Amino acid sequence: ATPSEIYELTQSVYSANSKGDYAPCKTVEIGEDGEIIQMKWHKMERVKSGVPVARVRVRNASGFYQPRRVLVITDKPQKPLPIDLNQIETAEAAEMKAVA
């Protein structure tokens, strides 16, 4: 997927657009592999698909087949991401090269 823009907004704008299940803005948890943690069924129970290491605010895509956009809250302090994205991308590139 092509990368999307990063949106900057204030906490009040985010709060106004994140109410309810169908709101355009929401907070997602990501695992140490960089994937979004989702709920799934396992042995008749709902469990998370991995161990979350960070929470990221995102906005749903405005069109079909578009990636979500990362949101940066400008009036709150930011924390560094606790995962190494370069290492994940290098590992994925090596995996793709091995398959091809």
DSSP file with accessible surface (Angstrom, degrees, kcal/mol):
  #  RESIDUE AA STRUCTURE BP1 BP2  ACC     N-H-->O    O-->H-N    N-H-->O    O-->H-N    TCO  KAPPA ALPHA  PHI   PSI    X-CA   Y-CA   Z-CA
    1    1 A A              0   0  137      0, 0.0     3,-0.1     0, 0.0    65,-0.1   0.000 360.0 360.0 360.0 147.9    0.0    0.0    0.0
    2    2 A T        -     0   0  103      1,-0.1     0, 0.0    65,-0.0     0, 0.0  -0.503 360.0-102.1 -76.1 145.0    1.2    3.5   -0.6
    3    3 A P        -     0   0  127      0, 0.0     2,-0.2     0, 0.0    -1,-0.1  -0.319  36.9-142.0 -65.1 152.5    1.9    5.6    2.5
    4    4 A S        -     0   0   39     64,-0.2    66,-0.1     1,-0.1    64,-0.1  -0.692  23.6 -87.9-111.7 168.6   -0.6    8.1    3.6
    5    5 A E        -     0   0  130     -2,-0.2     2,-0.5     1,-0.1    65,-0.4  -0.323  35.1-122.1 -71.9 155.7   -0.3   11.5    5.0
    6    6 A I        -     0   0  109     63,-0.1     2,-0.4    65,-0.0    65,-0.2  -0.878  26.1-144.7 -98.3 126.1    0.0   12.1    8.7
    7    7 A Y  E     -a   71   0A  71     63,-2.4    65,-2.9    -2,-0.5     2,-0.5  -0.779   6.6-155.7 -92.7 138.2   -2.7   14.4   10.1
    8    8 A E  E     +a   72   0A 146     -2,-0.4     2,-0.3    63,-0.2    65,-0.2  -0.949  28.8 146.6-110.5 131.6   -2.0   16.9   12.9
    9    9 A L  E     -a   73   0A  28     63,-2.3    65,-2.6    -2,-0.5    66,-0.4  -0.952  43.6 -96.6-154.3 170.6   -4.9   18.0   15.1
   10   10 A T     >  -     0   0   48     -2,-0.3     4,-2.3    63,-0.2     5,-0.2  -0.488  35.8-109.4 -91.1 165.0   -5.8   19.0   18.6
   11   11 A Q  H  > S+     0   0   44      1,-0.2     4,-2.8     2,-0.2     5,-0.2   0.876 117.6  55.2 -60.8 -37.9   -7.2   16.8   21.3
   12   12 A S  H  > S+     0   0   85      2,-0.2     4,-2.0     1,-0.2    -1,-0.2   0.901 108.6  47.1 -66.1 -38.9  -10.6   18.6   21.2
   13   13 A V  H  > S+     0   0   65      2,-0.2     4,-1.2     1,-0.2    -1,-0.2   0.923 113.3  49.2 -67.3 -42.6  -10.9   17.8   17.4
   14   14 A Y  H >< S+     0   0   14     -4,-2.3     3,-0.6     1,-0.2     4,-0.2   0.939 110.7  50.1 -60.8 -46.6   -9.9   14.2   18.0
   15   15 A S  H >< S+     0   0   37     -4,-2.8     3,-1.0     1,-0.2    -1,-0.2   0.886 108.2  52.6 -60.6 -39.9  -12.4   13.8   20.8
   16   16 A A  H 3< S+     0   0   75     -4,-2.0     3,-0.3     1,-0.2    -1,-0.2   0.779 115.3  41.8 -66.9 -24.6  -15.2   15.2   18.7
   17   17 A N  T << S+     0   0   70     -4,-1.2     8,-2.1    -3,-0.6    -1,-0.2   0.207 105.0  63.9-108.5  14.0  -14.5   12.7   15.9
   18   18 A S    <   +     0   0   32     -3,-1.0     2,-0.5    -4,-0.2    -1,-0.2   0.187  67.7 118.0-123.4  18.3  -13.8    9.6   18.0
   19   19 A K        +     0   0  151     -3,-0.3     3,-0.1    -4,-0.2     6,-0.1  -0.748  66.9   7.2 -90.6 127.0  -17.2    8.9   19.6
   20   20 A G  S >  S-     0   0   61     -2,-0.5     3,-1.0     1,-0.1     0, 0.0  -0.033  91.5 -73.9  94.8 165.1  -19.0    5.7   18.7
   21   21 A D  T 3  S+     0   0  155      1,-0.2    -1,-0.1     5,-0.0    -2,-0.0   0.781 127.9  45.9 -68.0 -29.7  -18.1    2.5   16.8
   22   22 A Y  T 3  S+     0   0  224     -3,-0.1    -1,-0.2     2,-0.0    -2,-0.1   0.196  81.1 130.3-102.9  17.9  -18.4    4.2   13.4
   23   23 A A    <   -     0   0   13     -3,-1.0    -5,-0.1     1,-0.1    37,-0.1  -0.363  63.0-128.1 -69.4 148.9  -16.4    7.3   14.2
   24   24 A P  S    S+     0   0   40      0, 0.0    36,-3.1     0, 0.0     2,-0.4   0.802  91.2  57.0 -70.4 -25.9  -13.7    8.2   11.7
   25   25 A C  E     +B   59   0B   4     -8,-2.1     2,-0.3    34,-0.2    34,-0.2  -0.845  64.7 148.7-109.3 141.6  -11.0    8.5   14.4
   26   26 A K  E     -B   58   0B  81     32,-2.5    32,-3.1    -2,-0.4     2,-0.5  -0.976  42.8-107.4-158.3 170.9  -10.0    5.8   16.8
   27   27 A T  E     -B   57   0B  48     -2,-0.3     2,-0.3    30,-0.2    30,-0.2  -0.905  33.0-171.0-106.4 130.3   -7.1    4.4   18.8
   28   28 A V  E     -B   56   0B  16     28,-3.1    28,-3.1    -2,-0.5     2,-0.4  -0.892  17.8-130.6-118.7 152.8   -5.6    1.1   17.8
   29   29 A E  E     -B   55   0B  52      8,-0.4     8,-3.0    -2,-0.3     2,-0.4  -0.816  21.0-158.8 -99.0 142.1   -3.0   -1.1   19.6
   30   30 A I  E     -BC  54  36B  16     24,-2.7    23,-3.0    -2,-0.4    24,-1.4  -0.921   8.1-135.2-121.7 149.6    0.0   -2.3   17.7
   31   31 A G  E >   -B   52   0B   2      4,-2.5     3,-2.0    -2,-0.4    52,-0.0  -0.331  37.3 -92.3 -92.2 178.5    2.3   -5.3   18.5
   32   32 A E  T 3  S+     0   0  147     19,-0.6    52,-0.2     1,-0.3    -1,-0.1   0.683 125.4  59.8 -70.0 -12.7    6.0   -5.5   18.5
   33   33 A D  T 3  S-     0   0   87      2,-0.2    -1,-0.3    50,-0.1     3,-0.1   0.424 118.3-110.9 -90.7   1.1    5.9   -6.7   14.8
   34   34 A G  S <  S+     0   0   31     -3,-2.0     2,-0.2     1,-0.3    -2,-0.1   0.429  76.0 130.2  87.2  -0.8    4.2   -3.5   13.8
   35   35 A E        -     0   0  109      1,-0.1    -4,-2.5    -5,-0.0    -1,-0.3  -0.576  66.1-103.6 -87.1 151.0    0.8   -5.1   13.1
   36   36 A I  B     -C   30   0B  58     -6,-0.2     2,-0.4    -2,-0.2    -6,-0.3  -0.527  35.1-123.4 -72.2 132.6   -2.5   -3.9   14.4
   37   37 A I        -     0   0   20     -8,-3.0    -8,-0.4    -2,-0.3     2,-0.3  -0.651  36.2-175.9 -78.8 127.4   -3.8   -6.0   17.3
   38   38 A Q        -     0   0  126     -2,-0.4    11,-2.3   -10,-0.1     2,-0.3  -0.864  28.2-110.2-123.0 158.0   -7.2   -7.4   16.6
   39   39 A M  E     +E   48   0C  85     -2,-0.3     2,-0.3     9,-0.2     9,-0.2  -0.692  43.3 170.5 -84.8 137.7   -9.7   -9.4   18.5
   40   40 A K  E     -E   47   0C 109      7,-3.0     7,-3.1    -2,-0.3     2,-0.4  -0.938  35.6-100.4-141.9 166.3  -10.2  -13.0   17.3
   41   41 A W  E     +E   46   0C 175     -2,-0.3     2,-0.3     5,-0.2     5,-0.2  -0.741  37.9 170.5 -91.5 134.2  -11.9  -16.2   18.4
   42   42 A H  E >  S-E   45   0C 102      3,-3.0     3,-0.7    -2,-0.4    -2,-0.0  -0.910  71.4 -19.4-145.4 114.4   -9.8  -18.9   20.0
   43   43 A K  T 3  S-     0   0  172     -2,-0.3     3,-0.1     1,-0.2    -1,-0.0   0.940 128.1 -48.8  53.1  51.9  -11.4  -21.9   21.7
   44   44 A M  T 3  S+     0   0  176      1,-0.2     2,-0.3     0, 0.0    -1,-0.2   0.709 121.6 102.1  66.0  20.1  -14.8  -20.2   22.1
   45   45 A E  E <  S-E   42   0C 126     -3,-0.7    -3,-3.0     2,-0.0     2,-0.6  -0.978  73.5-121.4-131.3 149.8  -13.2  -17.1   23.6
   46   46 A R  E     +E   41   0C 124     -2,-0.3     2,-0.3    -5,-0.2    -5,-0.2  -0.802  43.5 167.3 -89.3 122.8  -12.4  -13.7   22.2
   47   47 A V  E     -E   40   0C  44     -7,-3.1    -7,-3.0    -2,-0.6     2,-0.2  -0.913  38.5 -99.2-132.2 160.2   -8.6  -13.0   22.5
   48   48 A K  E     -E   39   0C  95     -2,-0.3    -9,-0.2    -9,-0.2   -11,-0.1  -0.520  27.3-127.8 -78.5 148.9   -6.2  -10.4   21.2
   49   49 A S  S    S-     0   0   54    -11,-2.3     2,-0.3    -2,-0.2    -1,-0.1   0.508  82.8 -15.8 -76.5  -4.2   -4.1  -11.5   18.2
   50   50 A G  S    S-     0   0   32    -12,-0.2    -2,-0.1   -19,-0.0   -13,-0.0  -0.965  85.8 -66.9-174.6-173.6   -0.9  -10.4   19.9
   51   51 A V        -     0   0  113     -2,-0.3   -19,-0.6    -3,-0.0     2,-0.2  -0.856  49.3-132.2 -98.0 118.7    0.6   -8.5   22.8
   52   52 A P  E     +B   31   0B  45      0, 0.0   -21,-0.3     0, 0.0     3,-0.1  -0.475  29.5 171.6 -73.2 138.0    0.2   -4.7   22.4
   53   53 A V  E     +     0   0B  54    -23,-3.0     2,-0.3     1,-0.3   -22,-0.2   0.504  66.5  15.1-117.0 -14.1    3.2   -2.6   22.9
   54   54 A A  E     -B   30   0B  18    -24,-1.4   -24,-2.7    27,-0.1     2,-0.4  -0.989  60.9-135.3-156.0 157.6    1.9    0.8   21.8
   55   55 A R  E     -B   29   0B 170     -2,-0.3     2,-0.4   -26,-0.2   -26,-0.2  -0.977  23.5-171.7-117.5 133.7   -1.4    2.6   21.1
   56   56 A V  E     -B   28   0B  31    -28,-3.1   -28,-3.1    -2,-0.4     2,-0.4  -0.974  20.2-130.7-128.0 137.9   -1.6    4.8   18.0
   57   57 A R  E     +B   27   0B  70     14,-0.4    14,-2.9    -2,-0.4     2,-0.3  -0.749  34.7 175.4 -88.8 133.3   -4.4    7.2   17.0
   58   58 A V  E     -BD  26  70B  10    -32,-3.1   -32,-2.5    -2,-0.4     2,-0.4  -0.893  26.0-139.6-134.6 162.3   -5.6    6.7   13.4
   59   59 A R  E     -BD  25  69B  76     10,-2.5    10,-2.5    -2,-0.3   -34,-0.2  -0.979  32.3-111.7-121.6 136.4   -8.3    8.0   11.0
   60   60 A N        -     0   0   50    -36,-3.1     8,-0.1    -2,-0.4   -35,-0.0  -0.269  44.0 -90.9 -62.3 154.9  -10.2    5.7    8.7
   61   61 A A        -     0   0   31      5,-0.3    -1,-0.1     1,-0.1     7,-0.1  -0.270  23.3-136.0 -66.4 151.1   -9.5    6.2    5.0
   62   62 A S  S    S+     0   0   97      5,-0.2     2,-0.3    -3,-0.1    -1,-0.1   0.618  85.1  28.8 -84.6 -12.6  -11.7    8.5    3.0
   63   63 A G  S >  S-     0   0   38      4,-0.1     3,-0.9     1,-0.0     2,-0.1  -0.864  98.2 -73.2-138.7 173.4  -12.1    6.1    0.1
   64   64 A F  T 3  S+     0   0  181     -2,-0.3    -2,-0.1     1,-0.2    -1,-0.0  -0.402 111.3  11.4 -68.1 145.8  -12.1    2.4   -0.6
   65   65 A Y  T 3  S+     0   0  229      1,-0.2    -1,-0.2    -2,-0.1     0, 0.0   0.812  94.9 131.5  59.5  32.9   -8.8    0.5   -0.5
   66   66 A Q    <   -     0   0   99     -3,-0.9    -5,-0.3   -65,-0.1    -1,-0.2  -0.885  58.7-111.4-111.7 148.4   -6.9    3.4    1.1
   67   67 A P        -     0   0   36      0, 0.0    -5,-0.2     0, 0.0    -4,-0.1  -0.370  35.9-100.2 -75.0 157.3   -4.7    3.1    4.1
   68   68 A R        -     0   0   91     -7,-0.1     2,-0.4    -8,-0.1   -64,-0.2  -0.365  36.8-123.7 -67.6 157.2   -5.5    4.5    7.5
   69   69 A R  E     -D   59   0B  33    -10,-2.5   -10,-2.5   -66,-0.1     2,-0.3  -0.884  15.9-126.0-108.6 135.6   -3.9    7.8    8.4
   70   70 A V  E     -D   58   0B  60     -2,-0.4   -63,-2.4   -65,-0.4     2,-0.4  -0.580  24.4-145.8 -77.6 137.9   -1.9    8.3   11.5
   71   71 A L  E     -a    7   0A  10    -14,-2.9     2,-0.5    -2,-0.3   -14,-0.4  -0.881   7.2-158.8-107.9 138.7   -3.0   11.2   13.7
   72   72 A V  E     -a    8   0A  28    -65,-2.9   -63,-2.3    -2,-0.4     2,-0.7  -0.976  13.6-142.5-116.2 119.9   -0.6   13.4   15.8
   73   73 A I  E >   -a    9   0A  11     -2,-0.5     3,-0.9   -65,-0.2   -63,-0.2  -0.743  13.7-164.4 -81.8 115.4   -2.2   15.3   18.7
   74   74 A T  T 3  S+     0   0   71    -65,-2.6   -64,-0.2    -2,-0.7    -1,-0.2   0.734  80.4  52.9 -79.3 -22.4   -0.4   18.6   18.7
   75   75 A D  T 3  S+     0   0   93    -66,-0.4    -1,-0.2     2,-0.1   -65,-0.1   0.167 101.0  68.9-102.7  21.4   -1.4   19.8   22.1
   76   76 A K  S <  S-     0   0   93     -3,-0.9     2,-0.0   -65,-0.0    -3,-0.0  -0.965  91.8 -97.0-130.8 151.5   -0.3   16.7   24.0
   77   77 A P        -     0   0  127      0, 0.0     2,-0.3     0, 0.0    -4,-0.1  -0.379  39.3-134.6 -66.9 145.7    3.3   15.4   24.7
   78   78 A Q        -     0   0  140     -4,-0.1    -6,-0.0    -2,-0.0    -4,-0.0  -0.782  10.5-150.8-103.9 147.5    4.4   12.7   22.3
   79   79 A K        -     0   0  194     -2,-0.3     2,-0.1     1,-0.0     0, 0.0  -0.867  26.6-105.9-112.1 147.8    6.2    9.4   23.2
   80   80 A P        -     0   0  122      0, 0.0    -1,-0.0     0, 0.0     0, 0.0  -0.400  41.1-101.0 -69.5 150.0    8.6    7.6   21.0
   81   81 A L        -     0   0   78      1,-0.1     4,-0.1     2,-0.1   -27,-0.1  -0.559  26.3-140.5 -70.3 129.6    7.4    4.4   19.4
   82   82 A P  S    S+     0   0   85      0, 0.0     2,-0.3     0, 0.0    -1,-0.1   0.268  76.4  75.2 -81.6  15.4    8.7    1.4   21.4
   83   83 A I  S    S-     0   0   24    -49,-0.0     2,-0.9   -52,-0.0    -2,-0.1  -0.899  81.9-120.2-124.4 157.5    9.4   -0.7   18.3
   84   84 A D     >  -     0   0   85     -2,-0.3     4,-1.7   -52,-0.2     3,-0.2  -0.807  25.6-177.2 -97.7  98.1   12.2   -0.6   15.7
   85   85 A L  H  > S+     0   0   79     -2,-0.9     4,-2.7     1,-0.2     5,-0.2   0.847  80.8  58.6 -65.8 -33.2   10.4    0.0   12.4
   86   86 A N  H  > S+     0   0  113      1,-0.2     4,-2.3     2,-0.2    -1,-0.2   0.911 105.9  48.9 -63.0 -40.4   13.6   -0.2   10.3
   87   87 A Q  H  > S+     0   0  131      2,-0.2     4,-2.4     1,-0.2    -1,-0.2   0.916 111.5  49.4 -65.3 -41.4   14.3   -3.7   11.6
   88   88 A I  H  X S+     0   0   29     -4,-1.7     4,-2.4     1,-0.2    -2,-0.2   0.935 112.3  47.6 -63.5 -45.1   10.8   -4.8   10.8
   89   89 A E  H  X S+     0   0  117     -4,-2.7     4,-2.4     1,-0.2    -2,-0.2   0.895 111.6  50.5 -64.9 -39.0   11.0   -3.4    7.2
   90   90 A T  H  X S+     0   0   99     -4,-2.3     4,-2.3    -5,-0.2    -1,-0.2   0.925 111.2  48.5 -64.4 -42.9   14.4   -5.0    6.7
   91   91 A A  H  X S+     0   0   59     -4,-2.4     4,-2.1     2,-0.2    -2,-0.2   0.910 112.5  48.2 -64.4 -41.2   13.1   -8.4    7.9
   92   92 A E  H  X S+     0   0   96     -4,-2.4     4,-2.4     2,-0.2    -1,-0.2   0.898 111.0  50.8 -66.2 -39.7   10.0   -8.1    5.6
   93   93 A A  H  X S+     0   0   62     -4,-2.4     4,-2.2     2,-0.2    -2,-0.2   0.912 110.8  48.7 -63.7 -42.3   12.2   -7.1    2.6
   94   94 A A  H  X S+     0   0   60     -4,-2.3     4,-2.1     2,-0.2    -2,-0.2   0.896 111.4  50.4 -65.2 -37.9   14.5  -10.1    3.2
   95   95 A E  H  X S+     0   0  131     -4,-2.1     4,-1.7     2,-0.2    -2,-0.2   0.913 110.9  48.2 -65.2 -42.9   11.4  -12.4    3.5
   96   96 A M  H  X S+     0   0  133     -4,-2.4     4,-1.8     1,-0.2    -1,-0.2   0.879 111.1  51.1 -65.0 -38.2   10.0  -11.1    0.2
   97   97 A K  H  < S+     0   0  173     -4,-2.2    -1,-0.2     1,-0.2    -2,-0.2   0.886 108.5  51.6 -66.9 -37.9   13.4  -11.5   -1.5
   98   98 A A  H  < S+     0   0   87     -4,-2.1    -1,-0.2     1,-0.2    -2,-0.2   0.856 110.5  48.8 -68.1 -33.6   13.6  -15.1   -0.3
   99   99 A V  H  <        0   0  119     -4,-1.7    -1,-0.2    -5,-0.1    -2,-0.2   0.869 360.0 360.0 -73.3 -36.4   10.1  -15.9   -1.7
  100  100 A A     <        0   0  116     -4,-1.8    -3,-0.1    -5,-0.2    -4,-0.0   0.081 360.0 360.0 -76.2 360.0   10.8  -14.4   -5.1
